Amino acid sequence: MFVHQAGYSVDLVSPQGGEPPRDGEDNEDVRNQTFLDEMAGKLAHTLTPDQVKPDAYDAIFYAGGHGTMWDFPENETLAGIAASIYEAGGVVGAVCHGPAALVYIKLSDGSYLVDGKVVNSFTNEEEKEVGLADEVPFLLESKLVERGAEFRKSPKFESHVETSERLVTGQNPASAKAVATQMWALLENANRDTAVIP
């Protein structure tokens, strides 16, 4: 289901704004290409986090990629957007390395967003398999557990999604469609905008 066909308006945001680096695109995939075509203008001119007004959105989605391990975790503005959306009853989603954004998100009571929730992300085993366990600043699975999350996973590179309250997380690129489907299901009764962090 394409974004506009689903009835949602999407804004794209990146840590520095402008056109963000992208990799792993599959131009043979009709859905990928349709999304890229639909969003071409916004991809060329992404918003910066400080341009986002959280109360205008029902959801935020953090896309993956290894770069997010450096760009997302300590970005206080990004963390604040997600916390605000979540505490207003919205949905927070992330896939693959996108959950790196979740490790520093604190709610207004001082607790971590992931504390006590069932989550998923690129696993320690997957990181070792791709040969980057010693390159990334931390192992994402371990850090989420350290923050109080209950981590559930499938075998390496299989699709796996967890929905815990209004937090939706996916294990790897194979999980992206299922994460989007779960987020859409949670938003089905709402008719507001969705912010996407590539």
N, C-alpha and C positions, 0 to 999 in steps of 0.2 A: 504494500500500500504506500503510495507516494505521499509526501508531506501535505501538499495542498489538496490532494484528493481526500485525505483524512480530515480536512477542515481546519488544519492548524497553520498558523503563521509562525515562522521560525526566524530568529536572529542568530547570527554566528558571532562568536566572541573568541578572541585569542589573547594570550597574556600581553602581547605588545601591539595588538591591533594590526590593521593592514592585511596583506596577503600572507597567511601562515604557510610554513613548509608542510608538504603532504607527501606521503608515500603509501605504497600498497594499494594503489588504485587499480581496479580491474575494469578497464574500458569495454571489455567484452560482456560485462554484466549489465543488462538493460536497466535494472533498478539503480545501480550505482551511477550509470551515465545519466539517467533521467534526473536523479537528485543533483548531480554536479551541474547539469544544464540549467535546472531550475534555480540553483543557488549561485550561479556564476558571478553575478554582480556582488552579492554579499560575501562570497569567498574572496573576492579581490579587495574588499574593503571591510574586513571584520571590525567589530567594535572592540574597544578596550574594556576591561572589567569595570573601570570607573565610570563608563558611560551607561552601564546597566542599572536600571531601576528595578530591584527585585520584586516590588509589589505589582509590577506589570506582567509577571510571569507565573504560570502554574507549574512549570517544571524546568529543570536544568539537566543536561546530559553532558557528561565528560567522555569524549572519545579517547581512544587509546593511542598507542605508539610509544616507543621507548623514551622519546623526548619529554613526555609528560612527567617522567620520574624526576626530572630536574625542574620543569616549568611549573608544575601544579602544587606540590606539597606545601611550600611555605608562602604561597601567594595569598596573603591575608584578605585581599579584596575578593578573589574568587571564593575563598572559604566563606566569607561573609554573605555573598550572594546565595550560596547553597543553604546556609543556615537560615537565612531570612525566608527563602522560598519554602523550606521544609516546615519551619515553625508556623508559617501561615497556612499550612495544610496542603502544600504542594508536593511534587514528586521529585526525587533526586535519582538520577541514573548514571551508570558508568560501566564501561566495558574494557576488558583486557588490562592495559596499564592506566586507563582512565581513573580507576579507583585510587590512584596515587593522590588525587585531589581530596579524597575523603580522610586521609590520615591526620590532618590538622583541623578539620572542621569541628568546632565546638558550638553547642547550643547555648542558649541564654542562661541555663542553669550550671554551665561550666563543664558539662559532660561531653564526651566525644560523640558525634553523630552515630558512629558505628558501634558504640558500646552497647552490648547486649543484643545486637542485631545479627542475623545470619547474613553473611556476605560471601562474595566470591571475587576473584580477580585472576590475572595471570599468576600461575602457581610457582612455587619455588622449583618444582621439578621441571616445569616448562622453561623457566629462566636458565636452569642448568643445561637443558637440552639444546637451547639456542646459543649457548656459550657466552652468555652475558651476565652470569651470576656475580662475577667479580668486577664487572664494569658499572653496574647500576649502583646508586648511592645506598640502597637498602633493598632487601627482598620484600616485595609488596605483601605477600601472604603473611610473612612473619610480622611485619609492622601492623597490619590490620588486627592480627591476633593480640599483639601487644596493646593495642588501643581498646581491647575488650570485646572484639567481634568474635562470633562463632563462625569459623571458616569451613565451608563445605565445598567439595570439588569433585570433578570427574577425572577419569584418566587423561593424560596429556593430550591437548589439542582437540578434545571433544567438546561439543557445545554443553554449557552448563550455566544456568541462570538461577539466581536466588532473589526472591521478593520478600522483604521483611518490613512490615508496615508500609511506608511509602518510599522505601529505598530499594532500588533494583540494580543488581550488579551481575556482570557476566564475565566468564573466565578468559575468553580469548576471542580473536576475530570471528571464529565460527559461531560465537554466541551473540553477535551484534543484532541480528534480526530478532532473536527471541527477547533480548532486552527491550528493543523498540516495541515489540508486541505487548510485553508486560506493562511498559510505561503507558502505552496507548490505552490499554484496558483500564488502568488506574485513572486516566484522564477522561475516559469516555463520557462522563457526565459533566465535564467542564468544557468551557468554550473560550479559553484564553490562549495567550501566546506561550511558546516554548523557546527557551534559550538553549542553544547548543554550543558547547565548547569543543572546537576541533583540536 
